[in-house]
Amino acid sequence: MTDRVPRRSGLALAGLVAGALTCAAVIPAAAQRVDQVPAAPAPASPATSEGSAAAPAPAAPPLAHPVEIAGFRSAAFGMTERQLRAAVAKDFGIKPAALKAAENPVEKTRVLTAVVPHLLPGGLKAQISYVLGYRTRKLIQVGLLWSKAIDRATTSPQLIADAQLLQAYFRKAGYQPESITLNAPFAAGVVVFRGSDAQKRATLLVLQGKIERNRAGANVLTTAEQLSLFYSADPDHPDVAAIAPKHF
């Protein structure tokens, strides 16, 4: 894992912008501040008498309609490559053989990619990437990427608008409340949304671009250059090549 969101696939969830996942606010527009969002004050401890234990905090009510991150559209986590190619053909009309396949040289995963239109209002094309695990060779992550390199009609305002649209959607989708992060800045942009379901499967939405300091010394996102969305089956224990502890 690194602190940069990979352009094609990779494991973008675990370890991304570690230590910056505490901010919460509405996603900023271009040239607005993306840092120093005040943290909510810690709740006061309940009063106790000498020798008595503090009253336990009330449990959070269960979600009425909790989200389940099972994949993306017909592509479900755990699918084999053959099943995945059939699912993509069903979703986007792409012939199974038209998916481009490549190996990730670091993670040793297999990645299938295609360019698809009209995933969001406005009709911008996106690159979609399906990652098959190193050992299982089954679907472990789906990534979507919007950028000018994918569609020449892409603009910074459109990427920001799409990020706002997706953030609003995810905020209402039933993610575990304690897992949600909004607008956390990092060196190359902003984590617009991060959340998990009850099984710890995760969604990550990242807006990247030019970060500059304004006269007040605040970090500012001046231009959005790409928007990335990832769905991961197990971000904490991904199926990728790695050196086992004490084996080197």
TAVEN-V668929 format. One record per helix or strand of 3 or more residues. SS is the DSSP state (H for helix, E for strand). FROM is the first residue (numbers start at 0). LEN is the number of residues. If there is no record, write none. Layout:
# TAVEN-V668929
SS_FROM_LEN + SS_FROM_LEN
This chain:
# TAVEN-V668929
H_80_12 + H_95_3 + E_99_4 + E_109_7 + E_125_7 + E_138_9 + H_155_16 + H_176_3 + E_180_6 + E_188_8 + E_201_12 + E_218_14
